[in-house]
């Protein structure tokens, strides 16, 4: 859950994101009775890049970030704030991880629920970092 921890930490401290979702940034799933709008993060894949000496402890994880909102406009605004927040993360130390960088994975989508009561905007990003020694 390293990337989830990294992304949730960064998003929960970003003023633009907080203005849109307050403290509603959740790992894996949101509580059932949560108010809209909110963000959910999920791990898609993880790779430990090997080196000649073995495991490199240089990790690359792909994470999906979803903005759930009462309208498409709000979902798009949330994801714009998320993108601006994470695009600024290059070689930063975050929590117990060093040299963290966030990179676009080139996947983005939108949809609505069956009753058209909520809109969803999702994107995927890579997080790359070194394990602290």
N, C-alpha and C positions, 0 to 999 in steps of 0.2 A: 504493500500500500504506500510505497514511498512517494510516487508521483501524486497520488491522491492527497497525501499529507502536504506535499509542497504546494500544489495548486490551491487547495482549500485554505492554506495559511495565507498565500499571497492574495487571493480574492477576498478573504474576510477582512483584510486590512486596507483594501483599496477604496478610497473615498467615493469614486464614481460608481463602483459596483455596490457599495453599501447604500448609496442613495437610492438605488433601484430595488435591492432585495433585502436590505437591512442585514441581519445576521443569518439569513436563510441560505446557507451554503452547506450542502450535505454530501457525505461520502456514500456511494452506492445507491441509496434510496432515501426519499424524503418521508417524514412521518405522515400518517394517513390524513390527519386533519390540519395540515400546514396551510397557511395563507399563501395565495399567489402574490407576487411572483417569487420564484426561488431558483436555485441552481443545484444540480446533482452532478457529481463526477464519478466516473467508472474507469477502471483499468481495462485496456483492450489487449495489450501485450507487453512483454518485458524481455530484454536481452542484456546479458552481461558480456560485453565485448572482450574476447580473449586476447591475450598477448603471448609472446613466445614463452614466457615464464608460467603461463597458466591463465587462470581467471584474472581479468584486468581490473575488476572492481570499478569499471567504467560502465555505467548503466544507461540504457536507453529504453524508456517506457512510452507507450502510446496510450493516451488517455482521452476519453470522450467527456466533453463538458456539455451539459444540456441546460438551457434556460427555459423554464416553464412559466407562462404568463397568461393573463386573461385576454390578451390580444396579440396579434402578430407584430404590431408596432412596438409594444413593450418588450416582447421576446427579442426582436432585432436590436433594440436599444441596449438591453442587457448584454447581448453577445458582443456588441461594439465595445462596451466598457470592458468586458472580459478580454477581448482581443488586445485592446490598448494596454491593459494591465500586464498581460503576459508577454507581449511583444517587447517590452522594456527589460525583460529578464535575460541577461547575457552574462555568463561567468560570475554569478552572484552566489554567495553563501546563504543558504536558506535552511533554517532549523539545524539539523545535524549533517546536512549535505553540502558539499563544496562544488564550486564551478558549475552551478545550475544554469542551464540555458533552456528556453522554451522555443520550439520551432513548429511552424505550421505543418500539419500532416496532409494538407490538401483535401480534406474531407469536410464538407459542410452540408447540412440539410435542414429543411423546415417541414412541419406538418401540424395537424390539429387533431384533437380527440374526436370520437365518433359523433358527439353532440355539438361540436364546434364551440365548446365552453372554454377551452384553453389552447393556446398555441405553443409550439415547441420549436426551438432553434438549437441545433446541435452542431458541434464542430469537434474535430479531433486534432490533438497537438502531440508532439513528441517532447518529452523532458529528458535531458541528458545531464548526467552529473557523475562525480567521483565519490566513492565512499571515503569518508574522513579517516585519516590514519593517525 
